[in-house]
Amino acid sequence: MFESEVSQDVQSKKMTRRMFVLGGTAAAAATAVLGLRRSSIVEAAVHGTPGEVTIVNFSNDGKNLGKETVAKVVKTDGEWRQQLGANSFGIARQADTEMPYSGVSWKEHGKGIFRCICCDTALFSSQTKFESGTGWPSFWAPLSKENIVEKTDRSMGMARTEVSCVRCEGHLGHVFDDGPEPTGMRYCMNSASMRFVKT
């Protein structure tokens, strides 16, 4: 009788362990499937607002080529991530900020223009770039006010003015009123949101 009880107890423990392992495996598999589903939903999320905008085109040497009405650039987060890579995606599409003195163009002193990394819209000229001492590329004016959008950003517990590309809504940086003459403005941009085209 005693041996029978011990045998049943051992069998019961084996069943309990087996159920625990199987239950844990099932839970892990369910979590992985939900994570993949959630991840693919996030990657399929559309970033941007459809429509048309009027921009001012510029040649790579900064010559004004006139206004043009163009379709806004709208893509899924997955498409943006594939095009931009993790760093530029985080900054241009998710409004992150690069570390000061880390961007490729904060110390760029060549002659040329800065274009949106997402849609190639002309944004700033080396002629308005200045050393702000902040570690980010800074400009006292954009090439054309029509190529950017300025809106209030309250994300850091303070009111700042965010600057985005008008065509793709890519985050560029912020603008402050402590810049040099003639405008007194400092467009403090992220290198990862732009590409520099030398003339």
C-alpha positions in Angstrom: 0.0 0.0 0.0 2.8 2.4 1.0 4.8 1.6 -2.3 1.6 2.2 -4.3 1.2 5.7 -2.7 4.8 6.5 -3.3 4.5 5.4 -7.0 1.4 7.5 -7.4 3.1 10.5 -5.8 6.1 10.2 -8.2 3.7 9.9 -11.2 1.8 12.9 -9.9 5.1 15.0 -9.6 6.1 13.9 -13.2 2.7 15.0 -14.5 2.9 18.3 -12.6 6.4 19.0 -14.0 5.3 18.0 -17.5 2.3 20.3 -17.3 4.4 23.1 -16.0 7.0 22.7 -18.8 4.2 22.4 -21.5 2.3 25.3 -20.0 5.5 27.5 -19.9 6.3 26.6 -23.5 2.8 27.4 -24.7 2.9 30.7 -22.9 6.3 31.6 -24.4 5.0 30.7 -27.9 1.9 32.7 -27.4 3.9 35.7 -26.2 6.3 35.4 -29.2 3.3 35.2 -31.7 1.7 38.3 -30.0 5.0 40.1 -30.1 5.5 39.4 -33.8 1.9 40.4 -34.6 2.3 43.6 -32.6 5.6 44.3 -34.3 4.2 43.8 -37.7 1.2 46.1 -36.9 3.7 48.8 -35.8 5.8 48.3 -38.9 2.7 48.6 -41.1 1.6 51.9 -39.4 1.5 54.7 -41.9 3.6 57.7 -41.2 2.5 60.9 -42.9 -0.6 62.7 -44.1 -1.6 62.1 -47.7 -2.2 65.2 -49.9 -0.2 67.8 -51.9 2.0 70.6 -50.9 3.8 73.4 -52.7 7.6 73.5 -52.2 10.3 75.6 -53.7 12.8 73.5 -55.6 16.6 74.3 -55.5 19.4 73.0 -57.5 22.3 71.4 -55.7 24.2 74.7 -56.0 21.4 76.5 -54.2 19.8 78.1 -57.3 16.0 78.7 -56.8 14.2 76.7 -59.5 10.7 77.9 -58.6 7.6 76.5 -56.9 6.1 73.1 -57.6 3.1 71.3 -56.2 4.0 67.8 -55.3 2.4 64.8 -53.6 3.3 64.4 -49.9 5.5 61.4 -49.2 3.7 58.8 -47.1 5.2 55.4 -46.2 4.8 52.8 -43.5 7.1 52.7 -40.6 8.6 49.5 -42.0 9.4 51.2 -45.3 10.9 54.3 -43.6 13.0 52.0 -41.4 14.3 50.1 -44.4 15.1 53.3 -46.3 16.7 55.2 -43.4 18.3 52.7 -41.0 17.7 52.7 -37.3 19.4 56.0 -36.4 17.8 58.3 -39.0 14.5 56.5 -38.5 14.5 57.2 -34.8 15.3 60.8 -35.3 13.5 61.8 -38.6 10.4 59.6 -38.1 10.1 59.4 -34.3 11.3 62.8 -33.3 14.3 61.6 -31.3 17.4 63.8 -31.0 21.0 62.8 -31.8 23.7 63.4 -29.2 25.5 66.7 -29.6 28.8 66.7 -31.5 27.9 63.2 -32.9 26.2 64.1 -36.2 28.0 64.0 -39.6 27.3 67.5 -40.6 27.5 69.6 -37.4 31.1 70.6 -38.3 30.5 70.6 -42.1 31.9 73.8 -43.5 31.8 73.1 -47.2 29.6 75.0 -49.7 26.4 73.3 -50.6 22.8 72.6 -49.5 21.2 70.3 -46.9 18.3 68.1 -48.2 15.8 66.1 -46.3 17.1 62.5 -45.7 13.5 61.2 -46.2 12.3 62.9 -49.4 15.2 65.0 -50.7 13.5 68.4 -50.3 16.0 71.3 -50.1 16.0 72.7 -46.6 19.1 74.7 -45.7 22.1 76.3 -47.3 25.7 76.4 -46.1 25.5 80.2 -46.6 23.2 80.5 -43.6 25.0 77.9 -41.4 26.9 79.2 -38.4 28.8 77.7 -35.4 26.3 77.8 -32.5 28.5 75.9 -30.0 25.7 73.5 -29.4 27.0 70.5 -31.3 24.2 70.4 -33.8 24.2 72.0 -37.3 22.6 75.4 -36.9 21.3 77.9 -39.5 19.9 81.4 -39.2 17.3 80.8 -42.0 15.9 77.9 -44.1 16.3 78.0 -47.9 12.6 78.6 -48.1 10.0 78.9 -45.4 7.6 77.0 -47.7 9.7 73.8 -47.4 9.4 73.5 -43.6 6.7 73.4 -41.0 7.0 75.0 -37.6 4.7 73.8 -34.7 4.6 74.0 -30.9 6.2 71.0 -29.2 5.5 70.4 -25.5 7.1 67.0 -25.2 9.9 67.9 -22.7 7.7 69.8 -20.2 8.3 73.1 -22.0 7.1 74.8 -25.1 9.5 74.7 -28.0 9.1 75.1 -31.8 9.6 71.9 -33.7 10.7 72.1 -37.4 9.6 69.4 -39.8 9.9 68.9 -43.6 6.6 70.0 -45.2 6.7 67.2 -47.8 7.2 64.1 -45.7 6.7 65.5 -42.1 10.1 64.3 -41.1 11.4 65.7 -37.8 14.4 68.0 -38.4 14.9 69.7 -35.0 13.8 72.9 -33.3 14.1 76.6 -33.9 15.1 79.2 -31.2 15.3 83.0 -31.1 18.9 83.2 -29.9 20.6 83.1 -33.3 22.8 85.7 -35.1 21.8 88.6 -37.4 20.1 89.1 -39.8 17.2 87.0 -38.5 18.2 86.4 -34.8 17.0 82.7 -35.3 18.8 79.5 -34.6 17.5 76.5 -36.6 19.1 73.7 -34.5 18.8 70.6 -36.8 19.8 67.0 -36.5 22.4 65.8 -38.9 20.6 62.4 -39.2 17.6 64.1 -40.7 19.5 65.7 -43.6 22.0 64.9 -46.2 24.6 67.4 -47.3 25.2 67.9 -51.0 28.4 69.7 -51.8 28.6 72.1 -54.8 
